[in-house]
Amino acid sequence: MVRAATAPEAVPATPAPEPFGAACRASVQGSHVVAYCHNPYPDTDRVALHTDCAMWWDLDADAAPVDVAPGQTVRLTDRCWKGVGAVWMTHQKVS
């Protein structure tokens, strides 16, 4: 018995995710950190600045989250006593 080949079933297209997230840039000057986040999208982005201090005895910091509304720019600051090891931002969609 010979069977005819059938075309595979079409996979339904998943919609592309809507763009989200404030664009953030951070600068380090000595032991001070300044970050600016601008949100060009229609959903509010809750951003938080995280600072990892270079010295083992210097306390790392996680700043309180700040809501960045559409079209808004926010400034976040932090500092270490003796040098900054790393800086990063986290983003959370606000419902």
Steps between C-alpha positions, in 0.01 A plus 500: 500500500632841405404806702510852367711750687304773675613851575580566863237687692559873511626623833297798620707815502569639843473875524825687553537628855434869541815702561561574867765635729664829573839561344748556783856626504719514808826675568748449780716782632725369777262356758184671367249349254247701299249333269243650265209294368265617225182311412387552138228231520132520606534273808649613830835338586607456862880530506746443783871580521728234647857580605767245585781667694860407429617450858384193694414709808299760305125434497344431161181694431165432336316829454125526544317443171378806309212503252589649160180609327475519119715782365661562839868506599615427855836544673622243753812532716700281733849483647759278660762607751800381297435421135226336298535142377188468283175680424182365340132581465196278537167559324148396596180561306241684709149361454 
